């Protein structure tokens, strides 16, 4: 009985193994390549699949989701013979599991090497400055070449990104100095423009202020002259309204003479010729007061001599 039990146990184990190999569960977004006696038979899609045990074998399981693969920095020579290190990131997706398995031995390595060679061809036609400022152009050119080359491998390259472009250290120092000089230049230009604008505004303000001041002075002078003219007109009208005679004018003229002589600086002053006429008028005015103050004298003289034609009157002296 013991050999029979052993055989039954072996058969149960074989059946269990056969069931395991027969039922294949493929996860979502995955595919499996089935070979029968070493030859491709079919591709298993996601879900429950039945294969022939011990005849069909699973060659490869492939993830159909989009993959992200970063590649290490690669030295690339630019058109102006400068070596730059470029880091790249590839976004790809397997669209044909069979082609990805049989058309290329290792599609990851193939994509990496193709990326390096394509980068060298693209960067070799650019100088350093264009390389640093043309990432979009490099990405588009690199993606076009990779997508065309990897299509027969069952690979679709969705995106290609340059993570970093690192020029040599000496070039980086030179670029920093150049950038610093450019920033200093722009700062100096902005400062000069600000100073110039401030000077222009200050000059315009002073000009406007002088114009306003001159207009104010002109208006003030006009008003002052108008006031003086009005004052002269008023005095003139008052004089004519009062109808002064020659004697009053002569008296007023003599009163103004001391004011003309006032001041320490007035060492010499000129008496106008009209002073004679003023004195004559004043003398006549003073003579008219003689009979009122000295009537007895006149009578006495008439009594003595009786002659009035030889009467002598003294003119008042002016100090």
VMD Tcl script that draws the C-alpha trace (Angstrom):
set ca {
  {0.00 0.00 0.00}
  {2.79 2.39 0.68}
  {4.03 2.56 -2.98}
  {0.48 3.30 -4.11}
  {0.20 6.14 -1.62}
  {3.52 7.56 -2.76}
  {2.42 7.42 -6.39}
  {-0.87 9.12 -5.53}
  {0.95 11.85 -3.68}
  {3.26 12.38 -6.65}
  {0.29 12.56 -9.01}
  {-1.47 15.09 -6.79}
  {1.65 17.23 -6.69}
  {2.00 17.04 -10.48}
  {-1.65 17.94 -10.97}
  {-1.27 20.89 -8.62}
  {1.83 22.08 -10.49}
  {0.06 21.60 -13.82}
  {-2.89 23.67 -12.61}
  {-0.55 26.41 -11.50}
  {1.16 26.42 -14.89}
  {-2.12 26.22 -16.76}
  {-3.83 29.18 -15.11}
  {-1.99 32.47 -15.67}
  {-3.30 35.72 -14.18}
  {-1.93 38.82 -15.92}
  {-2.28 42.15 -14.06}
  {-3.86 45.18 -15.66}
  {-1.60 47.22 -17.99}
  {0.71 44.24 -18.42}
  {1.33 41.61 -21.10}
  {3.07 38.25 -21.23}
  {4.83 36.54 -24.14}
  {4.02 32.82 -24.53}
  {6.42 30.47 -26.32}
  {5.75 26.87 -27.26}
  {8.89 24.82 -27.62}
  {10.89 28.05 -27.86}
  {8.74 29.65 -30.54}
  {6.45 32.66 -30.09}
  {2.84 31.56 -29.83}
  {0.76 34.45 -28.50}
  {0.62 37.41 -26.16}
  {-1.37 37.13 -22.96}
  {-3.39 40.20 -22.07}
  {-4.65 41.30 -18.66}
  {-6.95 38.82 -16.90}
  {-7.22 35.04 -16.52}
  {-5.45 33.05 -19.24}
  {-5.08 29.27 -19.87}
  {-1.91 27.80 -21.26}
  {-0.74 24.27 -21.91}
  {1.43 23.20 -19.00}
  {4.93 21.90 -19.65}
  {4.53 22.93 -23.31}
  {3.80 26.65 -23.19}
  {6.15 28.86 -21.19}
  {6.04 32.50 -20.22}
  {8.99 34.19 -21.92}
  {8.62 37.74 -20.61}
  {6.22 39.92 -18.67}
  {6.14 43.51 -19.88}
  {4.68 46.57 -18.17}
  {2.60 48.54 -20.67}
  {2.43 51.69 -18.55}
  {4.43 54.81 -19.35}
  {7.91 54.55 -17.91}
  {10.33 57.25 -16.82}
  {14.01 56.48 -17.23}
  {16.72 58.99 -16.20}
  {20.07 58.60 -17.91}
  {23.38 59.58 -16.29}
  {25.20 62.73 -17.48}
  {26.80 62.34 -20.86}
  {29.73 64.46 -22.09}
  {28.89 66.20 -25.35}
  {31.10 68.51 -27.43}
  {29.54 71.71 -28.77}
  {30.33 73.42 -32.06}
  {32.82 75.75 -30.33}
  {34.72 72.75 -28.88}
  {33.42 72.96 -25.32}
  {32.50 69.84 -23.36}
  {29.17 69.97 -21.55}
  {27.50 67.30 -19.43}
  {23.82 66.74 -20.22}
  {21.34 64.82 -18.07}
  {18.32 63.44 -19.93}
  {15.00 61.91 -18.91}
  {13.01 59.72 -21.30}
  {9.26 59.09 -21.03}
  {8.39 56.00 -23.08}
  {5.66 53.39 -23.33}
  {5.65 49.84 -24.75}
  {2.96 49.53 -27.41}
  {3.91 46.11 -28.82}
  {5.11 43.50 -26.32}
  {6.17 41.08 -29.04}
  {8.36 43.63 -30.85}
  {9.84 44.85 -27.58}
  {10.81 41.25 -26.79}
  {12.12 40.01 -30.13}
  {13.18 43.12 -32.12}
  {15.76 44.32 -29.63}
  {17.72 42.55 -26.92}
  {17.33 45.37 -24.32}
  {15.23 48.32 -25.35}
  {16.29 50.36 -22.29}
  {19.96 50.13 -23.20}
  {19.15 50.72 -26.85}
  {17.19 53.88 -26.03}
  {20.03 55.15 -23.83}
  {22.67 54.68 -26.49}
  {20.43 56.15 -29.15}
  {19.82 59.17 -26.92}
  {23.55 59.73 -26.42}
  {24.40 59.54 -30.11}
  {21.47 61.74 -31.11}
  {22.44 64.32 -28.49}
  {25.98 64.45 -29.81}
  {24.71 65.01 -33.34}
  {22.33 67.80 -32.27}
  {24.66 69.59 -29.83}
  {27.58 69.28 -32.26}
  {25.83 71.77 -34.54}
  {25.24 74.35 -31.80}
  {27.51 76.64 -29.86}
  {27.38 76.85 -26.07}
  {25.13 79.90 -25.88}
  {22.58 78.41 -28.24}
  {22.75 75.09 -26.39}
  {21.92 76.77 -23.09}
  {18.99 78.71 -24.55}
  {17.48 76.11 -26.94}
  {16.23 73.35 -24.67}
  {12.84 73.15 -26.36}
  {14.47 72.85 -29.76}
  {16.82 70.12 -28.53}
  {13.95 68.24 -26.86}
  {11.82 68.33 -30.02}
  {14.67 67.17 -32.27}
  {15.68 64.40 -29.85}
  {12.12 63.17 -29.45}
  {11.57 63.05 -33.22}
  {14.67 60.91 -33.80}
  {13.97 58.56 -30.88}
  {10.31 58.10 -31.75}
  {11.17 57.20 -35.33}
  {13.95 54.78 -34.36}
  {12.08 53.05 -31.53}
  {8.84 52.57 -33.45}
  {9.99 49.24 -34.89}
  {10.84 48.07 -31.37}
  {7.28 48.55 -30.22}
  {8.27 51.59 -28.15}
  {6.67 55.04 -28.26}
  {8.74 57.91 -26.87}
  {6.31 60.45 -25.43}
  {8.66 63.06 -24.04}
  {12.34 63.85 -23.78}
  {13.59 66.34 -21.19}
  {17.02 67.76 -20.51}
  {17.41 67.91 -16.75}
  {20.65 69.82 -16.68}
  {23.26 71.25 -19.02}
  {26.51 71.77 -17.13}
  {29.34 73.60 -18.91}
  {32.93 73.42 -17.60}
  {33.75 75.20 -14.35}
  {35.90 77.83 -16.06}
  {33.09 78.62 -18.46}
  {30.64 78.87 -15.58}
  {32.93 81.37 -13.83}
  {33.22 83.42 -17.02}
  {29.47 83.35 -17.51}
  {28.89 84.49 -13.94}
  {31.33 87.37 -14.39}
  {29.66 88.33 -17.65}
  {26.22 88.20 -16.06}
  {27.46 90.25 -13.12}
  {28.94 92.82 -15.51}
  {25.69 92.96 -17.48}
  {23.70 93.49 -14.29}
  {26.10 96.24 -13.16}
  {25.82 97.85 -16.59}
  {22.03 97.76 -16.50}
  {22.07 99.16 -12.96}
  {24.38 102.00 -14.01}
  {22.19 102.76 -17.02}
  {19.07 102.81 -14.88}
  {20.79 105.05 -12.32}
  {21.95 107.45 -15.05}
  {18.48 107.52 -16.58}
  {16.97 108.20 -13.16}
  {19.45 111.03 -12.51}
  {18.79 112.48 -15.96}
  {15.05 112.30 -15.49}
  {15.36 113.91 -12.06}
  {17.51 116.72 -13.51}
  {15.01 117.27 -16.32}
  {12.13 117.42 -13.88}
  {14.06 119.77 -11.59}
  {14.93 122.07 -14.51}
  {11.35 122.05 -15.71}
  {10.17 122.84 -12.19}
  {12.62 125.74 -11.88}
  {11.64 127.01 -15.31}
  {7.99 126.88 -14.45}
  {8.69 128.55 -11.11}
  {10.64 131.36 -12.80}
  {7.88 131.82 -15.35}
  {5.27 132.03 -12.63}
  {7.48 134.36 -10.59}
  {8.06 136.62 -13.61}
  {4.37 136.64 -14.41}
  {3.63 137.51 -10.78}
  {6.22 140.30 -10.78}
  {4.88 141.64 -14.09}
  {1.33 141.62 -12.76}
  {2.51 143.24 -9.50}
  {4.43 145.93 -11.42}
  {1.40 146.55 -13.62}
  {-0.83 146.84 -10.58}
  {1.73 149.06 -8.83}
  {2.02 151.33 -11.86}
  {-1.74 151.43 -12.20}
  {-2.00 152.36 -8.50}
  {0.62 155.11 -8.86}
  {-1.11 156.41 -11.97}
  {-4.39 156.41 -10.11}
  {-2.74 158.23 -7.19}
  {-1.23 160.85 -9.52}
  {-4.55 161.21 -11.26}
  {-6.32 161.64 -7.93}
  {-3.80 164.25 -6.72}
  {-3.95 166.03 -10.04}
  {-7.73 166.12 -9.92}
  {-7.66 167.29 -6.29}
  {-5.25 170.11 -7.16}
  {-7.36 171.25 -10.07}
  {-10.48 170.95 -7.98}
  {-8.89 173.21 -5.29}
  {-7.78 175.75 -7.95}
  {-4.57 176.86 -6.15}
  {-2.96 180.19 -7.04}
  {0.69 180.94 -7.70}
  {1.33 182.10 -4.17}
  {0.22 178.82 -2.58}
  {2.30 176.82 -5.01}
  {5.35 178.98 -4.23}
  {4.87 178.46 -0.53}
  {4.60 174.68 -0.95}
  {7.70 174.68 -3.11}
  {9.69 176.44 -0.39}
  {8.50 173.93 2.21}
  {9.89 171.06 0.12}
  {13.37 172.54 -0.08}
  {14.50 171.34 3.40}
  {13.41 167.80 2.56}
  {15.51 167.90 -0.57}
  {18.54 168.79 1.55}
  {17.97 166.03 4.10}
  {20.44 163.18 4.43}
  {24.15 162.91 5.26}
  {25.04 162.10 1.68}
  {23.52 165.31 0.32}
  {26.63 167.51 0.47}
  {25.70 169.44 -2.65}
  {22.27 170.16 -4.06}
  {21.23 172.39 -6.92}
  {18.60 175.08 -6.61}
  {16.44 175.11 -9.74}
  {15.90 178.30 -11.71}
  {12.24 178.33 -10.79}
  {13.18 179.24 -7.20}
  {13.36 182.91 -8.26}
  {9.79 182.91 -9.40}
  {8.77 181.23 -6.16}
  {10.60 183.84 -4.11}
  {9.00 186.65 -6.07}
  {5.58 185.21 -5.47}
  {6.32 184.71 -1.79}
  {7.69 188.27 -1.50}
  {4.55 189.68 -3.00}
  {2.48 187.64 -0.60}
  {4.46 188.88 2.42}
  {4.22 192.50 1.23}
  {0.50 192.39 1.20}
  {0.48 191.85 4.96}
  {2.46 195.11 5.59}
  {-0.38 197.66 5.85}
  {-2.25 195.43 8.27}
  {0.57 195.20 10.76}
  {2.10 198.73 10.47}
  {-0.69 201.23 9.61}
  {0.57 203.98 12.03}
  {3.90 204.02 10.30}
  {2.34 204.76 7.02}
  {0.28 207.57 8.44}
  {3.26 209.13 10.12}
  {5.22 209.09 6.98}
  {2.39 210.67 5.11}
  {2.20 213.29 7.75}
  {5.91 213.98 7.52}
  {6.42 213.79 3.86}
  {3.07 212.91 2.47}
  {4.72 210.77 -0.19}
  {3.64 207.08 -0.60}
  {5.46 206.37 -3.89}
  {8.89 206.16 -2.21}
  {7.86 203.56 0.36}
  {10.54 200.87 0.73}
  {9.70 197.35 1.72}
  {12.27 194.82 2.82}
  {12.12 191.30 1.45}
  {12.29 188.55 3.98}
  {15.48 186.63 4.00}
  {15.51 182.88 3.67}
  {17.81 180.97 5.94}
}
mol new
graphics top color blue
foreach p $ca { graphics top sphere $p radius 0.5 }
foreach p [lrange $ca 0 end-1] q [lrange $ca 1 end] { graphics top cylinder $p $q radius 0.2 }
display resetview
